[in-house]
Amino acid sequence: MAGTASARPAPARDLAAARRREERRTRALLLAPAMAILIFAASGPLLIVLAYSFLTPGDYGGVVWEFSLKAWFNVFAERDFFTGEIELADAHLSIFWRSIKLSAMTTALCLLIGFPTAYFIATRPRKTRDFWMLLVIIPFWTNLLIRTFAIMELIRNEGTVNSFLIWTGLIDTPIQMMFTEFALLVGMAYVYLPLMILPVYAALERFDFRLVEAGYDLYAGRWQVLRRIVLPLAKPGVVAGSILVFVPCLGAYVTPRVLGGGKNMMLGNFIELQFGQGRNWPLGAALALTLLVIVMAALIVYVRAVGREEGGRHG
């Protein structure tokens, strides 16, 4: 017996094919504005930065349209001014290391504070959870610069913390906290903490806490319940929160600029310096693309971790 498709009259098949073509055309027209925005507003500037990274810097900023690999060479290496020998760019590498180190430390601190906070909110009665989440979200209603100045007011030499410690007699002179890595760590942890709490809470909100009771019934201790029951099921939220904190910390500009000063420059500030006072646009473009590669690597780690988690659940 011939199939249904072959038994269908030719005009009907032509009509169905024409309808499918019309649907594809309509879908393409509807997607065209979004695709144009992605191409010209997102991919376009990125391609310009990529092109600039292979050009020669101008004398007073800008670029000279002559192909050069010097910017990429200078990202990690430099040539000695007197001997001409090639050596590692220690200043650049120290900025890379500081940015990655502080981003990792900020992520760890946010996780250390954010996980118990999310767990506390998830275990509250359902009618009060919205209130606790409102308290977490409220800082997002304030401008980032204002929040950074608030932290500065707390930790500066004449700030709230030092004034309180002097008043209690614990110290005689103010503790230097501003313009240190400690200030950067505190400032970025305060700014990005909600980005850790929200995804962890979303994972714990769906958690069946009867599993915790079952663990206690099987004589598991608190640490065993946390390590073997709660953390594995909350892992997607923890990984997502870690990425949401780590990635913006790598390219942070405002907080390191205000709290770190010139002594604790991070990658975002270094890129801005090349486009500004340094007048080396190709090097700034190469550094920006290097930052993009680091972010992409972090996202790949996240996707693979979540993929393994989903595969383990459905395997």
DOVOMAR-358654 format. One record per atom (N, C-alpha, C): x, y, z. Coordinates in steps of 0.1 Angstrom, whole numbers, plus 5000, padded with zeros to 4 digits. Layout:
<pts>
XYZ...
</pts>
This chain:
<pts>
500949885000500050005000500950125000500650224992501450344991501250425003502250505007502150585019501150695017500850765029499950875029500450985020501751015022502351125014502251104999502550984995502450954980501050954975500150914983498750904979498151044978498751144985498151274985498251344971497251404966497251464953498451574952498951584940500051674938499751824942498551874938498152014943498252024958497751924965497851934980499251934985500151854979501551854983502151994980501852044968502452184965501952284974500652274978500052374988500752365001500952245006501652225019503052275018503752245007505152295006505152455006504252514998504152654998503852715012503052645020502752695033503952685042504752575040505952565048506952675045507052705032507952815028507552945033506252975033505653095039505953105054505852995061506152995075507553025078508452965070509952995072510253135068509553195058509853335055509353425066508153395071507653475082508553465095508953345098509853325109511153405107511753405095512953475092512753625094511553675089511353815090511153865105510553775113510353805127511753805134512653715130513953705136514953805131514653875120515553965114515954075123515054145130515454255139516454215150516154095156516954045167518354005161518353945150519653905144520454025140519754135135520554255132521154315144520454315155520954375167522154295172522054155171523254075175524454095166524154115154525354125144525954265145525154365145525754505145526054555159525254525169525454585182526354495191526454365188527254275196528454235189528254165178529354105170530154215163529554325159530254435152531354495161531054545173532054605181533154505185532754375186533754275189534754255178534254255166535054245154536054365153535554485156536354595156537554585166537154535178538254515188539254415183538754305177539654205171540554265161540054345152540854405142541854505148541454585158542454675164543554605171543354485176544454415183545554375174545354375160546354335151546854455143546654575149547154705142548254765150548754875145549854945152549355065159549755085172549255205179549655335173548755435174549055565169549855645180550455755175551255835184550455905195549255935193548356005202547055935204547155805205545855725206545455685192544355605192543955555179544855445174544755415161545555305155546055355142547155295137547655305124547355175116546755185105546255065098547454995091548354945100549454865096549454735104549454625098549354495105550554475115550254435127551254415137550754315147551754225152551454125163552054175176552454295176553154345188552254355200550954385198550054395209549854265216549654155208549554025214550853975220551954015215553253985221553354045234552854175235553054245248552054215259551054125255550154085266550854005276551753915272552453825282554053845282554553915272556053935271556354075268557654105269558154235266559654225263560154325256561554325251562354425260563454375266564254465274564754585266564554705272564854835265566354845262567254785271568654805269569354685261568954565265569554445259568754385247567454425246566654365236566254225238566554165250566154035252564654025256563953915252562553895255562453835268561553885276561253835290559753855293559353785303557953785307557553925311556353975308555854105313555254085327556154105337555854075351554654155355554654285351553554375355552154325350552154285338550954235332550454105339551454015341551153885347550653905361551254005368550754025382549354075382548954155372547554205372546654095368547054005359546253885356546053805368547153775375547053695387546253755398546353885400545553955410544053945407543753965394542353965390541753825392542453715388541953585389541853545404542953575411542953545426541853615433541653745432540653815439539253765434539053735421537753685416537453555423538453465424538253335430537953345445538653435452538453455466537053525469536653615460535353675461534253575459534453485449533453375447533353285459534553245465534553165477533853225489534153355491533553435502532053445500531553475487530153485485529453345487530153235483529553105485529453075500530553115508530553085522529453165529529153285524528053365531526653335524526753315511525453305503524753175505525453055506524852925508524052925521524652955532523752955544522653045544522853165537521753265536520553205528520953145516519953085508519252965515520052885522519452775529518452825540518852935547517952985557516653035551516753105540515553155533514653045528515252935522514552825517513852745528514252755540513652675551512652755559512452885555511452965562510052925557509052965564507652945559507453015546506652955537506553005523506053155523505253195532504653325532505653435536506753395543507853495547509053495537509053405528510253395519510453515510509253575506509353695497509953805505509653815518510253925525511753915526512253795529513753775530514353795516513753755506514353775492514353915489513353995493513354135491514554205497514954165509516054215516517354185508517354075501518554035493518654125480517454145474517354215461517554365463517154425474517154565476518454635472519654585475520854645470520954675455520254585447520254605433519554725428518754785437517954905434518855025435520055005441520955125443522055115433522555225428523555235418524855175424525555105415526855035419527855125425527955245419528955345425528555385439527255405441526855445455527155335465526855205461527155095470528655085473529455115463530955115465531355225474530855345473531155455482530655425496529555345497529155305511530155215518530755125510531755035516532955125519533355215511534455305514534255385527533055425529532755495541532855405554532655285552532855185563534255165567535155145556536455095559537555195558537255325554538355425554538855455567539955525568540655545581539755615591538955715586538055785595536655725594536555605589535155545587534555485599533455415597532655355608533455255616534155155608534855045615535955095623536855185618537955235625537555315637536455395635535955485646535455405657534755295654534255205665535355135672536355085665537455015672538255115680538455235676539155335684538355365697537055385695536155415706536155305716536155175712536255065722537555045728538655115723539955095729540754985723540254915713540954795708542154835699542154955693543255005686543455155689544655195687545055335690545055425677545455365666545555435653544655355643544155425633543255355623544055245616543355135613543855025605543755065590544855055582544755085568544054975561542854995557542054895549541854945535541655075533541455125519542755105511542455095498543555075488544354945490543754845495544354715497543554605490544054485489543354375484542154335493542354365506541154335515539954425511540254545508539154635505538454595492539254545482538654495470537854375472538354285481537654155484536254195491536354275501535054315508534054385498534654475491533754555482533054465471533854375465533254295454532354185460532654135472531754045478530454105482530454225486529254295490528454325477529054365466528354395454527754275447528454165447528054045439527453935448527353955461526753855469525353805465524453905461523053865457523153765445524153785436524253695424524553555428525053535440525253395445524053345452523353425460522253385468521053345459520753415448519553395440519553255434520653215426520553085420520652965430521352985441521452885452520052865458519352975461518052975466517052905456517252935443516352875433516552725433517752675436517952525436517452465449517652535460517152485473515652495475515052585468513552605469512852475464513452415454512852285449513252165456514152185466514652075474513652005483513551875483512551805491513251775505512951855515513651845528513251725536512351645530512151515536513351425535514151455525515351375523516351395535516351525540517151555552516651475564515351475566514851395577515151245575515051195563515451055561516951035564517751125561519151115564519451105579518751195587518851185601518251055607517151005601516650875605517550765603518450775593519450675590520750705598520750785608521850815617522950885610522650975600523651055594523851185602525051235604525251355611524951475602525051595608524751715600525751735588527051705590527951725580527751625569527351495572527151395562525851435554524851485561523651525554523951635544524751735549525051845540525851805528526851715531527851675520527251575510526351485515525851375506524451395501523751485507522351505503522051645498522351745506522051885502522951935491524251935493525151985483525051925469524951795468524751735454523551785447522451795454521151845448521151995445521952065453522052215451523252255442523952155437525152175429524852265417523852245409523552345397523452485402522852515413522652645418524052705422524852615429526152665434527052695422527052605412527852635400527452755393526152775391525652895384525953025392525753015405526153135413527553165413528453065413529853085412530253155399529653105388529953165375529453315375528253335380527653475380528553565388529253515398530153605406531453615400532053505396533453505391533653585378532653565369532853635356532853785357531853855364531853995365533054045373533453965383534654005391535854025382536053935372537253945364537354075357536154125352536154255345535754375353535654355366535254465374536054595372535454705372536154835370535854935381534554955384534255065394534755035408534454915413534854875427536454885428537254815419538654825421539154965419538555045411538955185408538755275421537655255428537355335440538055285452538055155454538555095467540055045466540555025453541854975452542955075449542455195444543455295440544355255429545455315428546355275417547255165420547355125433548255015437547754875435546454865434545854735432544954725420545654755409544854755396544454615392543254605387542754475381542654485366542254375360542254375345541354475339540254495344539354595338539954735339540554775350541254905351542454915341543154805340544354795331543954815316542854755312542354775299541954925296541254985306540855125305542055215304543055175311544355255311544955265298544955145291545555145277544755225267543455225268542655315259542655455263543055485276543055625280544455685281545055685293546455745294547455675286547355545285548455465278548455485263547355525257547255555243547755435235547455315240547855195232546655115230545855155220544555085217544754945213545754905205545954765201546154675214546954725223547254645235545954635243545254745245543954735252542954635245542954635232542054545225542454395227543854375227544354235229544054195244544154285253543854255267542354225269541554305262540054275263539654145257540354105246540053975240540553865249541753885256542253785265541253765277540753875282539653865292538453785287538053805275536953735269537253585268538453545265538853405264538753345278539253415289539153365302537653345306536853445303535353435306534753315299535153295286534553185278535053055284536253045289536752925296535952895308535652995316534852975328533452925324532852985314531552945310531552795305532552755298532652615293532752525305533552565315533552475327532152465333531452575334530052575339529152485331529152495318528352415310528652265311529852235311530252095313529852045327530052125337529652075350528152055351527352145346525952125346525452015337526151995326525851885317526151755323527251735330527551615338526451585348526051695355525051685365523651635360523251695348522051655342522151505337523351475331523551345326523451235337523951275349523951185360522551165365521651265364520351245369519451155359519751175346518951105337519550975332520850945337521550825332520950695339
</pts>
